[in-house]
Amino acid sequence: MRIRLTDFRIRNFRCIDDSGWIRVGDITALVGVNEAGKTALLNGLHTLNPGSGEIEFEKMKDFPRDRVTEEYNENCTIAKGRFIVPPDYLKEKKLIEKFNLNPDTNLILLLERRYNKILYYGFEPKLENKDFIQDLLEILTNSRKLINRKQTGKDKSDEGNVFTKEIQKSILTNIDALRKQIEDLNEVKTNLTGPNEREDLAELFDSHVRDMAQFANTASEEINPLLDILEDIADKMRQKSLSHQLYEEIKDDIPIFIYFEDYYILNGSVVIPDLIKAINGDLRYREFRIQNTLFKHVGLDPKEIYDLGVHGIFDGITKEKQADLKTRKILLDSASKKMTDTLNKYFQERSYQVEYNVDGQFLEVLIADEDRRIKINLEERSKGFRWYFSFFLTFLVESQDAHKNAVLLLDEPGIHLHLQAQFNLIEFFKKLKDSNQVIYTTHSPFLIDEENLSEVRSVYENGEGKTKVTEDNLIPKQKSVFPLQATLSYKTSQKILKEQKQILVENESDYNYINVINLLMEKLNRETLNREIMIIPCKGSSKIEYFARLFVDLNNFPIVLLHSDENGQKAYDRLIKTLFIDKKDKLMLLGNIFNHKQEYEVEDLFRKETLIKCMNDVELTSPLIPASKIDNNDQTFSNSLVEYCNQNQIKLPIDWRYQLSMNLKNEIKNMNIDDIIKYVSLETINDLEKLIKQINLRIM
């Protein structure tokens, strides 16, 4: 029920011209080789709403250097973010009625950070618009006509009550200038929600009112109605917009962004005089930021601690100083307990005890655990433990010790951890996601969760040195997806050693379809795939025999699911006569399961209408394909589709089967039961359940 980031976009930042919108979930991994731009994505996103409150970027360092001379201006965007504000949150805050919001749909908050460092915001659907501008332009046009037609005379008196040509020209000049400014405003992408924008417009109107009001005595009938309207709009602009009011109501609950990288790892002892110099800007060194964070966590002023050490705590110490020492001891103990509790909650390898100790010019971090009961300096712990400790420290301080709703941006986390600890880090992220989203970069295969590959984004460099991001992980540079490939290979081998049950399928598309079917069964409360079964794609029916042999040689016979086409039948015939001669029940030919005499593939389990709609929803082809034109009564869906596209010169993507399976999975993932039944059909659901039951029977 919290406000959550759903998409972000980085522009005009370092090696990124435009990343495009990047979808994120609870835990999102940005995968790619070094120098692909992963860190730039995190740094750019951090500017949107930094938990530290420090907005750190500058023109010469961060704007793309090949464009800075000709294209830079302070209104260039750095980061945009879309956030869901769920109805339950709005109801709890009693904002539905107050702002006349739809109680059944999510409200979308849009944030944007530009090089002028101002944070812009808006909502979808919009809470206000600029309709008044068209009305005002029409009023200005009519007022101009009246002034232009008014007869002029010569002022022969001292009273200035005659409408002269000079007065007429001055009023027309004001109207024309205001009209041009209003037309320009209408073209700018703003709904005048921010206080500064509204105040600027109010002052613009006031200035023109002052300029024209001096002529009211000579043309009151023509300009007074216009002046009244301008004053009325100026008054309204000085009131807070609905968007601004709503933003003020929710801004404390908007996720903050906490950025953490190797740069922030703490050593364990702080030389306080050096830290004071760094705070004053007189010294630069690597650990300054994390050391300053440590003092913020314990609630102490480095200079106060230093002054106490310089003057000597035993030299004529006053009662006031004694009271200060007691207060600081309480703060140190409180912060130590907070860090102890946090470590033991999230980092459960052992039970830890933390102690912050100040001795004159030094602050020391001491750690004890159940195996090493004597407190030792943090410096003597492993670098992996220090990473965890330093991360928690930053997290606690920037979220004000409250684990506030945050988006945690982690650059190459766990790089100092051993392999099993890297796997454990994924489980740690899953604990954090209950109250925080996690976006992290990696090129380690051991930091990829193979159960959530849909949450992995591949980052790569195009041929022009610019960063690009893709969701489908099928990108030109295979080095960028190596962690994904290595993850699947390693995980597969680990589960083989544990003798987990397997089902071999022909390719990645079949892998996705089986997962889709299992997801459907779970949503509909029907029989799901045995939890011990691991689905393994085998790069085609011709390769499936080699994969099968790996398992059979370990005396572990997997289930093999094959298409009922020419290649699938050949593989079936080979396996039933060789490796599976005594385990024929482990081989599944789709056509036999469903009594189809013709060729039959996994796609044919679904209605053609469902598959075509899924393709068209994401515009997989251009033009879109009408379902009525695909006749798959005598052949498979894939053959019918390819035949139709060839006949009509429609280009199918090379990986269309994989993309279709992924799109179907994403569609169904967000559907409720009623929508699923309409989308898939009850008859299809029954067939899909039959397949699941047949697989489960064979795994026994």
C-alpha positions as CSV (number, residue, x, y, z in Angstrom):
1,M,0.0,0.0,0.0
2,R,3.0,2.3,-0.4
3,I,3.9,4.6,-3.3
4,R,6.2,2.6,-5.6
5,L,8.5,3.4,-8.5
6,T,7.3,1.6,-11.7
7,D,9.5,3.2,-14.5
8,F,12.4,5.6,-14.8
9,R,14.2,7.4,-17.7
10,I,17.6,9.0,-17.7
11,R,18.6,11.6,-20.3
12,N,21.5,14.0,-21.0
13,F,23.7,12.4,-18.4
14,R,27.3,11.2,-19.0
15,C,27.2,8.4,-21.5
16,I,23.4,8.4,-21.7
17,D,21.6,10.5,-24.3
18,D,18.2,8.8,-23.6
19,S,17.8,5.5,-21.9
20,G,14.1,5.3,-22.7
21,W,11.6,4.2,-20.1
22,I,13.0,1.4,-17.9
23,R,10.4,-0.8,-16.1
24,V,11.4,-1.8,-12.5
25,G,9.9,-4.1,-9.9
26,D,10.6,-4.9,-6.3
27,I,14.1,-6.1,-7.1
28,T,15.6,-5.1,-10.5
29,A,19.1,-6.1,-11.7
30,L,21.0,-4.0,-14.3
31,V,23.4,-6.4,-16.0
32,G,26.2,-5.6,-18.4
33,V,29.9,-5.4,-18.9
34,N,32.2,-2.7,-17.5
35,E,31.8,0.7,-19.0
36,A,28.3,-0.1,-20.4
37,G,26.7,2.7,-18.3
38,K,25.2,0.9,-15.4
39,T,26.6,3.3,-12.8
40,A,25.5,6.3,-14.8
41,L,21.9,5.0,-14.7
42,L,22.0,4.7,-10.9
43,N,23.7,8.1,-10.5
44,G,21.2,9.8,-12.7
45,L,18.2,8.1,-11.0
46,H,19.6,9.1,-7.6
47,T,19.2,12.8,-8.4
48,L,15.4,12.4,-8.6
49,N,14.8,12.4,-4.8
50,P,18.1,11.7,-2.9
51,G,17.7,10.5,0.7
52,S,20.7,12.6,1.7
53,G,19.1,15.7,0.3
54,E,22.2,16.5,-1.6
55,I,21.7,17.0,-5.4
56,E,25.1,16.4,-6.9
57,F,25.6,17.0,-10.6
58,E,27.1,19.8,-12.7
59,K,27.1,20.8,-16.3
60,M,30.7,20.2,-17.3
61,K,31.1,16.9,-15.4
62,D,27.7,15.2,-16.2
63,F,26.2,16.6,-19.4
64,P,27.3,14.5,-22.5
65,R,30.5,16.2,-23.6
66,D,29.9,15.7,-27.3
67,R,26.7,17.8,-27.0
68,V,27.4,20.2,-24.2
69,T,28.5,23.2,-26.3
70,E,25.5,23.3,-28.6
71,E,22.7,21.7,-26.6
72,Y,23.1,22.3,-22.9
73,N,20.6,24.5,-21.1
74,E,19.5,24.3,-17.5
75,N,16.0,23.0,-18.5
76,C,17.5,19.8,-19.9
77,T,16.1,16.8,-18.1
78,I,18.3,14.4,-16.2
79,A,15.8,11.9,-14.6
80,K,12.2,11.1,-14.8
81,G,10.2,8.7,-12.7
82,R,6.7,7.2,-12.7
83,F,5.3,6.2,-9.3
84,I,2.0,4.4,-8.6
85,V,0.0,6.0,-5.8
86,P,-2.4,3.1,-5.0
87,P,-6.1,3.7,-4.1
88,D,-5.8,2.1,-0.7
89,Y,-3.1,4.6,0.2
90,L,-5.3,7.5,-1.0
91,K,-8.3,6.1,1.0
92,E,-6.2,5.8,4.2
93,K,-5.0,9.4,3.8
94,K,-8.6,10.5,3.0
95,L,-7.5,12.1,-0.2
96,I,-10.1,10.5,-2.5
97,E,-12.9,12.8,-1.6
98,K,-10.7,15.8,-1.0
99,F,-9.3,15.8,-4.5
100,N,-12.2,14.1,-6.3
101,L,-10.1,11.1,-7.3
102,N,-11.2,7.8,-8.9
103,P,-11.3,5.3,-6.0
104,D,-10.8,2.3,-8.3
105,T,-7.7,3.2,-10.3
106,N,-4.1,3.9,-9.5
107,L,-3.0,7.5,-9.5
108,I,0.4,8.1,-11.3
109,L,2.9,10.5,-9.9
110,L,5.4,11.9,-12.3
111,L,8.7,13.4,-11.0
112,E,11.3,15.1,-13.1
113,R,14.8,16.5,-12.2
114,R,16.5,19.0,-14.6
115,Y,19.9,20.7,-14.6
116,N,18.4,23.7,-12.9
117,K,18.1,21.3,-9.9
118,I,14.3,22.0,-9.5
119,L,12.1,19.0,-9.0
120,Y,9.0,19.1,-11.2
121,Y,5.9,17.0,-10.5
122,G,2.6,16.1,-12.0
123,F,-0.1,13.5,-11.9
124,E,-1.9,11.2,-14.4
125,P,-4.8,11.7,-14.8
126,K,-4.1,15.5,-14.6
127,L,-5.8,17.4,-11.7
128,E,-5.9,20.6,-13.6
129,N,-5.3,21.9,-17.1
130,K,-4.6,25.1,-19.1
131,D,-8.1,25.5,-20.7
132,F,-8.3,29.1,-19.3
133,I,-5.5,30.0,-21.7
134,Q,-7.7,29.6,-24.8
135,D,-10.4,31.7,-23.2
136,L,-7.9,34.3,-22.3
137,L,-6.4,34.5,-25.8
138,E,-9.9,35.0,-27.2
139,I,-10.5,37.8,-24.7
140,L,-7.2,39.4,-25.6
141,T,-8.2,39.3,-29.3
142,N,-11.6,40.9,-28.7
143,S,-10.0,43.6,-26.4
144,R,-7.5,44.4,-29.1
145,K,-10.3,44.9,-31.6
146,L,-12.2,47.2,-29.3
147,I,-9.1,49.3,-28.6
148,N,-8.1,49.4,-32.3
149,R,-11.6,50.6,-33.2
150,K,-11.9,53.2,-30.5
151,Q,-11.7,56.7,-31.8
152,T,-8.6,58.7,-30.8
153,G,-8.3,62.4,-30.1
154,K,-5.7,65.0,-29.1
155,D,-5.1,65.7,-25.4
156,K,-5.3,69.5,-25.1
157,S,-5.8,69.5,-21.3
158,D,-3.7,68.6,-18.3
159,E,-6.1,66.0,-17.1
160,G,-5.0,63.2,-19.5
161,N,-8.6,62.0,-20.0
162,V,-8.4,61.9,-23.8
163,F,-7.8,58.6,-25.6
164,T,-4.8,59.5,-27.8
165,K,-2.9,57.5,-30.4
166,E,0.0,57.2,-28.0
167,I,-2.3,55.6,-25.4
168,Q,-3.9,53.4,-28.0
169,K,-0.4,52.2,-29.2
170,S,0.8,51.6,-25.6
171,I,-2.3,49.5,-24.8
172,L,-2.1,47.5,-28.0
173,T,1.6,46.9,-27.4
174,N,0.8,45.5,-24.0
175,I,-2.0,43.2,-25.3
176,D,0.2,41.9,-28.1
177,A,3.1,41.2,-25.8
178,L,0.9,39.4,-23.3
179,R,-0.8,37.4,-26.1
180,K,2.7,36.3,-27.4
181,Q,3.8,35.3,-23.8
182,I,0.5,33.4,-23.3
183,E,0.9,31.6,-26.6
184,D,4.4,30.6,-25.7
185,L,3.2,29.3,-22.4
186,N,0.6,27.2,-24.0
187,E,3.2,25.4,-26.0
188,V,5.4,24.6,-23.0
189,K,4.8,21.2,-21.4
190,T,3.6,22.4,-18.0
191,N,0.2,22.5,-16.3
192,L,1.3,25.3,-14.0
193,T,1.3,23.1,-11.0
194,G,4.5,24.4,-9.3
195,P,4.4,27.5,-7.0
196,N,7.2,29.2,-8.8
197,E,5.6,28.8,-12.2
198,R,2.3,30.1,-10.9
199,E,3.9,33.0,-9.1
200,D,5.8,34.0,-12.3
201,L,2.5,34.0,-14.3
202,A,0.8,36.0,-11.6
203,E,3.6,38.6,-11.7
204,L,3.4,38.7,-15.5
205,F,-0.3,39.5,-15.4
206,D,0.2,42.1,-12.6
207,S,2.9,43.9,-14.6
208,H,0.6,44.2,-17.6
209,V,-2.3,45.3,-15.4
210,R,-0.2,48.0,-14.0
211,D,0.9,49.2,-17.4
212,M,-2.6,49.3,-18.8
213,A,-4.4,50.5,-15.6
214,Q,-2.9,54.0,-16.0
215,F,-5.1,54.4,-19.1
216,A,-8.3,53.2,-17.5
217,N,-9.7,56.7,-17.4
218,T,-9.5,57.1,-21.1
219,A,-10.7,53.6,-22.2
220,S,-12.4,52.1,-19.1
221,E,-15.2,50.4,-21.1
222,E,-12.7,48.6,-23.3
223,I,-9.9,47.6,-20.9
224,N,-11.5,47.3,-17.4
225,P,-13.1,43.9,-18.2
226,L,-9.7,42.6,-19.4
227,L,-8.0,44.0,-16.3
228,D,-10.5,42.3,-14.0
229,I,-10.0,39.0,-15.7
230,L,-6.2,39.3,-15.4
231,E,-6.3,40.2,-11.8
232,D,-8.7,37.3,-11.1
233,I,-6.3,34.8,-12.8
234,A,-3.3,36.3,-11.0
235,D,-5.2,35.8,-7.7
236,K,-5.9,32.2,-8.6
237,M,-2.3,31.6,-9.6
238,R,-1.2,32.7,-6.2
239,Q,-3.3,30.0,-4.7
240,K,-1.8,26.5,-4.5
241,S,-2.8,24.3,-7.4
242,L,-4.6,21.0,-6.8
243,S,-1.5,19.2,-7.9
244,H,0.6,21.2,-5.5
245,Q,-1.8,20.5,-2.6
246,L,-1.9,16.8,-3.3
247,Y,1.9,16.7,-3.7
248,E,2.3,18.4,-0.3
249,E,0.0,15.7,1.2
250,I,2.0,12.8,-0.1
251,K,5.5,14.1,-0.5
252,D,6.7,12.6,2.8
253,D,5.7,9.1,1.6
254,I,7.3,9.4,-1.9
255,P,10.3,7.0,-2.0
256,I,13.7,8.4,-1.4
257,F,16.7,7.2,-3.4
258,I,19.6,5.8,-1.4
259,Y,22.8,5.3,-3.4
260,F,25.6,3.0,-2.3
261,E,28.8,1.7,-3.8
262,D,32.2,0.4,-2.9
263,Y,33.3,4.0,-2.4
264,Y,31.4,4.1,0.9
265,I,33.0,1.1,2.8
266,L,34.1,2.1,6.3
267,N,37.5,1.1,7.7
268,G,36.6,1.2,11.4
269,S,38.4,4.1,12.9
270,V,37.8,7.8,12.2
271,V,40.5,10.4,12.7
272,I,38.3,13.2,13.8
273,P,40.6,16.2,13.0
274,D,40.8,15.0,9.4
275,L,37.0,14.6,9.2
276,I,36.5,18.2,10.4
277,K,38.9,19.4,7.7
278,A,37.0,17.4,5.1
279,I,33.7,18.9,6.3
280,N,35.2,22.4,6.0
281,G,36.4,21.6,2.5
282,D,40.1,21.7,3.5
283,L,40.9,18.0,2.8
284,R,39.7,15.4,0.3
285,Y,39.9,11.7,0.9
286,R,38.0,8.6,-0.1
287,E,36.2,7.8,3.2
288,F,35.0,11.2,4.1
289,R,31.3,10.7,3.2
290,I,30.8,7.4,5.0
291,Q,32.7,8.7,8.1
292,N,30.4,11.8,8.2
293,T,27.5,9.4,7.9
294,L,28.8,7.5,10.9
295,F,28.7,10.7,13.1
296,K,25.2,11.5,11.9
297,H,24.1,8.0,13.0
298,V,25.4,8.5,16.5
299,G,24.1,12.0,16.7
300,L,27.4,13.6,17.5
301,D,29.2,16.7,16.2
302,P,32.8,15.9,15.2
303,K,34.1,19.3,16.2
304,E,32.5,19.0,19.7
305,I,34.2,15.6,20.2
306,Y,37.5,17.0,19.0
307,D,37.4,20.1,21.2
308,L,36.7,17.9,24.2
309,G,39.8,15.8,23.4
310,V,42.0,18.9,22.9
311,H,41.1,20.5,26.2
312,G,41.3,17.2,28.0
313,I,38.4,15.5,29.7
314,F,40.2,15.2,33.0
315,D,41.6,18.7,33.1
316,G,39.3,20.7,35.3
317,I,36.2,19.1,33.9
318,T,33.0,21.0,34.8
319,K,29.6,19.6,35.7
320,E,28.3,20.9,32.4
321,K,31.0,18.9,30.6
322,Q,30.1,15.8,32.7
323,A,26.5,16.2,31.6
324,D,27.6,16.5,28.0
325,L,29.7,13.3,28.3
326,K,26.7,11.4,29.7
327,T,24.5,12.6,26.9
328,R,27.0,11.6,24.3
329,K,27.3,8.2,25.9
330,I,23.6,7.7,25.8
331,L,23.6,8.7,22.1
332,L,26.5,6.3,21.4
333,D,24.7,3.4,23.2
334,S,21.5,4.1,21.4
335,A,23.1,4.1,18.0
336,S,25.1,1.0,18.8
337,K,21.9,-0.9,19.7
338,K,20.2,0.3,16.6
339,M,23.0,-1.0,14.4
340,T,23.2,-4.2,16.4
341,D,19.4,-4.9,15.9
342,T,19.7,-4.1,12.2
343,L,22.6,-6.4,11.6
344,N,21.0,-9.2,13.4
345,K,17.7,-8.7,11.6
346,Y,19.1,-8.7,8.1
347,F,22.6,-10.2,8.3
348,Q,21.9,-13.5,10.0
349,E,25.2,-15.4,9.5
350,R,25.9,-14.9,13.2
351,S,24.7,-12.9,16.2
352,Y,26.5,-9.6,16.4
353,Q,27.1,-6.9,19.0
354,V,28.2,-3.4,17.9
355,E,29.8,-0.7,20.0
356,Y,30.7,2.8,19.0
357,N,33.6,4.1,21.2
358,V,34.8,7.7,21.2
359,D,38.3,8.5,22.6
360,G,39.3,12.1,22.2
361,Q,40.3,12.5,18.6
362,F,39.1,9.1,17.4
363,L,35.8,7.3,16.9
364,E,36.1,3.5,16.7
365,V,33.6,0.8,15.6
366,L,34.0,-2.4,17.6
367,I,32.2,-5.7,16.7
368,A,31.8,-8.9,18.7
369,D,29.9,-12.1,17.6
370,E,28.9,-15.4,19.1
371,D,32.2,-17.0,18.0
372,R,34.5,-14.1,18.8
373,R,33.2,-12.6,22.0
374,I,36.0,-10.0,22.3
375,K,35.1,-6.8,20.5
376,I,37.5,-6.1,17.6
377,N,37.8,-3.2,15.3
378,L,35.6,-3.3,12.2
379,E,38.9,-3.0,10.1
380,E,39.7,-6.6,11.2
381,R,36.5,-8.0,9.8
382,S,36.2,-9.2,6.2
383,K,35.6,-6.7,3.5
384,G,32.3,-8.4,2.8
385,F,31.1,-7.8,6.3
386,R,32.3,-4.3,6.2
387,W,30.2,-3.8,3.0
388,Y,27.1,-5.0,4.8
389,F,27.9,-2.8,7.8
390,S,28.6,0.3,5.7
391,F,25.4,-0.2,3.6
392,F,23.3,-0.5,6.7
393,L,24.9,2.6,8.1
394,T,24.0,4.6,5.0
395,F,20.6,3.1,4.9
396,L,19.8,3.9,8.5
397,V,21.0,7.5,8.3
398,E,19.4,8.4,4.9
399,S,16.1,6.8,5.9
400,Q,16.2,8.6,9.2
401,D,16.5,5.3,11.1
402,A,12.9,4.4,10.2
403,H,13.5,2.1,7.2
404,K,11.5,4.7,5.3
405,N,10.0,3.7,1.9
406,A,13.2,3.9,-0.2
407,V,14.6,2.8,-3.6
408,L,18.0,1.4,-2.8
409,L,20.5,1.9,-5.6
410,L,23.4,-0.5,-5.1
411,D,26.4,-0.4,-7.5
412,E,28.1,-3.8,-7.8
413,P,26.9,-5.0,-4.4
414,G,28.6,-8.0,-2.8
415,I,31.7,-7.8,-5.1
416,H,33.8,-8.7,-2.0
417,L,31.6,-11.6,-0.9
418,H,32.4,-15.2,-1.7
419,L,30.1,-17.0,-4.1
420,Q,27.6,-18.5,-1.6
421,A,27.4,-15.2,0.2
422,Q,26.5,-13.6,-3.2
423,F,23.7,-16.0,-3.5
424,N,22.6,-15.1,0.0
425,L,22.6,-11.5,-0.9
426,I,19.7,-12.1,-3.2
427,E,17.8,-13.5,-0.2
428,F,18.8,-10.4,1.7
429,F,17.3,-8.2,-1.1
430,K,14.0,-10.2,-0.8
431,K,13.9,-9.2,2.9
432,L,14.4,-5.6,2.1
433,K,11.7,-5.5,-0.6
434,D,8.9,-5.7,2.0
435,S,9.4,-2.0,2.6
436,N,11.9,-0.9,-0.1
437,Q,12.6,-1.5,-3.7
438,V,16.1,-2.5,-4.8
439,I,17.8,-1.7,-8.1
440,Y,21.4,-3.0,-8.4
441,T,24.1,-3.3,-11.0
442,T,26.2,-6.4,-11.5
443,H,28.2,-8.5,-13.9
444,S,28.4,-11.4,-11.5
445,P,26.3,-14.5,-12.5
446,F,25.9,-15.3,-8.8
447,L,23.9,-12.1,-8.2
448,I,21.2,-13.1,-10.7
449,D,18.0,-14.7,-9.4
450,E,17.0,-17.2,-12.1
451,E,13.5,-17.3,-10.7
452,N,13.0,-13.7,-11.6
453,L,14.7,-13.2,-14.9
454,S,11.9,-11.0,-16.1
455,E,13.2,-8.4,-13.6
456,V,16.7,-8.3,-15.2
457,R,17.5,-5.4,-17.6
458,S,20.5,-5.7,-19.9
459,V,22.7,-2.6,-20.3
460,Y,24.9,-2.3,-23.3
461,E,26.8,0.3,-25.3
462,N,25.6,0.9,-28.9
463,G,28.1,1.5,-31.7
464,E,28.3,5.3,-30.9
465,G,29.4,4.9,-27.3
466,K,26.0,5.6,-25.8
467,T,24.2,3.5,-23.2
468,K,21.1,1.5,-24.2
469,V,18.8,-0.7,-22.0
470,T,16.6,-3.6,-23.1
471,E,14.2,-5.8,-21.2
472,D,14.2,-8.9,-23.3
473,N,17.9,-9.7,-22.7
474,L,18.3,-10.5,-26.4
475,I,20.8,-7.9,-27.5
476,P,23.5,-7.8,-30.1
477,K,26.5,-8.0,-27.6
478,Q,26.4,-11.4,-26.0
479,K,29.0,-10.4,-23.4
480,S,26.3,-8.3,-21.7
481,V,24.1,-11.3,-21.1
482,F,26.8,-13.6,-20.0
483,P,25.8,-13.3,-16.3
484,L,22.4,-14.6,-17.3
485,Q,23.8,-17.5,-19.2
486,A,26.3,-18.3,-16.5
487,T,23.5,-18.1,-13.8
488,L,21.3,-20.6,-15.6
489,S,24.3,-23.0,-16.2
490,Y,25.4,-22.8,-12.6
491,K,21.9,-23.1,-11.1
492,T,21.2,-26.0,-13.3
493,S,24.3,-27.9,-12.3
494,Q,23.6,-27.2,-8.6
495,K,20.1,-28.6,-8.8
496,I,21.3,-31.6,-10.7
497,L,23.6,-32.4,-7.8
498,K,20.7,-32.1,-5.4
499,E,18.8,-34.6,-7.6
500,Q,15.9,-32.3,-8.2
501,K,13.3,-33.5,-10.7
502,Q,13.6,-32.0,-14.2
503,I,11.5,-31.6,-17.3
504,L,13.4,-30.9,-20.5
505,V,11.6,-28.7,-23.1
506,E,12.8,-27.9,-26.6
507,N,13.6,-24.1,-26.2
508,E,13.2,-21.0,-24.2
509,S,9.7,-20.3,-25.5
510,D,8.5,-23.6,-24.2
511,Y,10.2,-22.8,-20.9
512,N,8.1,-19.6,-20.7
513,Y,4.9,-21.3,-21.8
514,I,5.2,-23.9,-19.0
515,N,5.8,-21.1,-16.5
516,V,2.7,-19.3,-17.9
517,I,0.6,-22.4,-17.6
518,N,1.8,-23.0,-14.0
519,L,1.0,-19.3,-13.2
520,L,-2.5,-19.7,-14.6
521,M,-3.1,-22.8,-12.5
522,E,-1.9,-21.0,-9.4
523,K,-4.1,-18.0,-10.0
524,L,-7.1,-20.3,-10.7
525,N,-6.4,-22.5,-7.7
526,R,-6.0,-25.6,-9.8
527,E,-3.3,-28.2,-9.8
528,T,0.2,-26.7,-10.3
529,L,3.5,-28.2,-11.3
530,N,5.2,-30.3,-8.6
531,R,7.5,-27.9,-6.7
532,E,10.5,-30.2,-7.1
533,I,10.4,-29.9,-10.9
534,M,12.9,-27.7,-12.7
535,I,12.2,-26.7,-16.3
536,I,15.3,-26.8,-18.5
537,P,15.2,-25.4,-22.1
538,C,17.4,-27.4,-24.5
539,K,18.0,-25.3,-27.5
540,G,15.9,-27.4,-29.9
541,S,14.7,-31.0,-30.3
542,S,18.0,-32.0,-31.9
543,K,19.9,-31.0,-28.7
544,I,17.5,-32.5,-26.2
545,E,19.2,-36.0,-26.4
546,Y,22.5,-34.5,-25.2
547,F,20.9,-32.8,-22.3
548,A,19.0,-36.0,-21.4
549,R,22.2,-38.0,-21.4
550,L,23.7,-35.7,-18.7
551,F,20.9,-36.7,-16.3
552,V,20.6,-40.3,-17.3
553,D,24.3,-40.9,-16.7
554,L,23.6,-39.6,-13.2
555,N,20.8,-42.2,-12.9
556,N,18.3,-39.3,-12.8
557,F,15.7,-39.7,-15.6
558,P,14.0,-36.4,-16.5
559,I,10.7,-36.0,-18.2
560,V,11.1,-34.9,-21.8
561,L,8.3,-32.8,-23.5
562,L,8.5,-32.8,-27.3
563,H,6.5,-31.1,-30.0
564,S,4.5,-33.4,-32.3
565,D,6.3,-32.2,-35.5
566,E,8.8,-33.9,-37.7
567,N,11.9,-33.0,-35.5
568,G,10.1,-33.8,-32.3
569,Q,8.9,-37.1,-33.6
570,K,12.5,-38.0,-34.6
571,A,13.9,-37.1,-31.2
572,Y,11.1,-39.1,-29.6
573,D,11.8,-42.2,-31.7
574,R,15.6,-42.0,-30.9
575,L,15.1,-41.6,-27.2
576,I,12.5,-44.3,-26.8
577,K,14.8,-46.8,-28.4
578,T,18.0,-45.8,-26.5
579,L,18.2,-43.8,-23.3
580,F,14.6,-44.3,-22.3
581,I,14.0,-47.8,-23.4
582,D,13.0,-48.7,-19.8
583,K,11.5,-45.4,-19.0
584,K,9.1,-44.8,-21.8
585,D,6.6,-43.1,-19.5
586,K,9.1,-40.2,-19.1
587,L,8.7,-39.2,-22.7
588,M,5.8,-36.9,-23.6
589,L,4.8,-36.2,-27.2
590,L,2.3,-33.3,-27.2
591,G,0.1,-34.8,-29.9
592,N,-0.3,-38.1,-28.1
593,I,-1.4,-36.3,-24.9
594,F,-4.2,-34.5,-26.6
595,N,-5.0,-37.0,-29.3
596,H,-4.0,-34.8,-32.2
597,K,-3.0,-36.6,-35.4
598,Q,-1.6,-33.6,-37.1
599,E,1.5,-31.6,-36.0
600,Y,1.1,-30.0,-32.5
601,E,3.3,-27.6,-30.7
602,V,3.1,-25.8,-27.3
603,E,1.6,-22.7,-28.8
604,D,-1.3,-24.8,-30.1
605,L,-2.4,-25.3,-26.5
606,F,-3.7,-21.7,-26.6
607,R,-6.4,-20.3,-28.9
608,K,-5.1,-18.5,-31.9
609,E,-7.2,-15.5,-30.9
610,T,-5.3,-15.3,-27.6
611,L,-1.9,-15.5,-29.2
612,I,-2.7,-13.0,-32.0
613,K,-4.1,-10.5,-29.5
614,C,-1.0,-10.9,-27.4
615,M,1.2,-10.2,-30.4
616,N,-0.8,-7.2,-31.5
617,D,-0.9,-5.6,-28.1
618,V,2.8,-5.1,-28.3
619,E,2.9,-4.5,-32.0
620,L,5.1,-7.5,-32.7
621,T,4.5,-7.0,-36.4
622,S,3.6,-4.1,-38.7
623,P,0.9,-4.1,-39.9
624,L,-1.0,-6.0,-37.1
625,I,-2.3,-9.5,-37.9
626,P,-6.1,-10.2,-37.9
627,A,-6.8,-13.5,-36.1
628,S,-9.4,-14.4,-38.7
629,K,-6.6,-14.7,-41.3
630,I,-4.7,-17.4,-39.4
631,D,-6.1,-20.8,-40.3
632,N,-4.4,-23.4,-38.2
633,N,-7.0,-26.2,-38.5
634,D,-4.6,-28.4,-40.6
635,Q,-1.3,-27.1,-39.4
636,T,0.4,-25.6,-36.3
637,F,-0.2,-22.0,-35.3
638,S,3.5,-21.2,-36.0
639,N,3.4,-22.6,-39.5
640,S,0.1,-20.8,-40.2
641,L,1.5,-17.5,-38.9
642,V,4.8,-17.8,-40.9
643,E,2.8,-18.7,-44.0
644,Y,0.5,-15.7,-43.7
645,C,3.3,-13.3,-43.1
646,N,5.3,-14.6,-46.1
647,Q,2.3,-14.2,-48.3
648,N,1.6,-10.7,-47.2
649,Q,5.3,-9.6,-46.9
650,I,5.0,-9.0,-43.2
651,K,8.3,-9.2,-41.4
652,L,8.3,-11.4,-38.3
653,P,11.1,-10.8,-35.7
654,I,13.6,-13.6,-35.7
655,D,12.8,-14.3,-32.0
656,W,9.0,-13.8,-32.4
657,R,8.3,-17.1,-30.6
658,Y,10.3,-16.1,-27.5
659,Q,8.8,-12.5,-27.5
660,L,5.3,-13.9,-27.8
661,S,5.8,-16.3,-24.9
662,M,7.3,-13.5,-22.7
663,N,4.4,-11.1,-23.6
664,L,1.8,-13.7,-22.8
665,K,3.5,-14.3,-19.4
666,N,3.5,-10.5,-18.6
667,E,-0.2,-10.2,-19.7
668,I,-1.4,-13.0,-17.5
669,K,0.7,-12.0,-14.6
670,N,-1.3,-8.8,-14.1
671,M,-4.8,-10.3,-14.7
672,N,-7.5,-11.3,-12.3
673,I,-9.4,-14.6,-12.5
674,D,-12.4,-13.2,-14.6
675,D,-10.0,-11.6,-17.1
676,I,-8.0,-14.8,-17.4
677,I,-11.0,-16.9,-18.2
678,K,-12.1,-14.4,-20.9
679,Y,-8.6,-14.1,-22.3
680,V,-7.7,-17.7,-22.4
681,S,-11.1,-19.6,-22.4
682,L,-12.3,-22.2,-20.0
683,E,-11.7,-25.0,-22.5
684,T,-8.1,-24.0,-22.9
685,I,-7.6,-23.8,-19.2
686,N,-8.9,-27.4,-18.8
687,D,-6.4,-28.6,-21.5
688,L,-3.6,-26.8,-19.7
689,E,-4.4,-28.4,-16.4
690,K,-4.4,-31.8,-18.2
691,L,-0.9,-31.2,-19.3
692,I,0.2,-30.2,-15.7
693,K,-1.4,-33.4,-14.3
694,Q,0.3,-35.6,-16.9
695,I,3.7,-34.1,-16.0
696,N,3.1,-34.5,-12.3
697,L,2.1,-38.2,-12.9
698,R,5.3,-38.9,-14.6
699,I,7.5,-37.3,-12.0
700,M,6.5,-39.8,-9.3
